[in-house]
């Protein structure tokens, strides 16, 4: 039997296949001897479900909404061993790694992105052999992939003295934003304004750098 070699594999010292999968920070090739990822499918485009309604007796419909459906990522692999005992031990180790819920999936050809999924369907394999090719699937209820690292955008004073920052999102969906504000003096009020709305913290009428008396209730 010939070894499978993909000419598109990344060539480096680690000898990992281009589509090797990391599960919660562990590449299967590095953990399970005799295992090798052959190829991966299902992580390219999202399938979209369209909601529509008929307009009277016209020959067309009206668009109402769209929903991105769940994603299924299929990993095709090869596993081999020299003896039945060794082969079974390697399969047991592979099973332990895969038998986790909502794992973080990173693929070697895209190390800066990750999916969240759970192992679902697996292939039935032939018996009596020590070299098999099969597949398993990850069911991703959240079909999006996320950046492995957070981006930071530093605010700077504009012409009016207001701190301004431009946030760039190159992804296909909106993401939450976290604000970190360091005070250099006493501030009674902070306002954050964007095209999506306003966040107000504190007392708008309070003058900065002026300490206000605070009431405290020890016992009611």
Secondary structure, DSSP 8 states (H G I E B T S, - for coil): ------TTS--STT---TT-EEETTEEHHHHSTTEEEEEEES-SS--EEEEEEE-TTSS-EEEEEEEE--EEEEEEEEEE-SSHHHHHHHHHHHHHHH--SSEEEEETTEEEEEEEEEEEEE----SS-SEEEEEEEEEESS---EESS------EE-TTS-EE------SSS----------SS--SEEEEEETTEEEEEE-TTS-TT--------S--
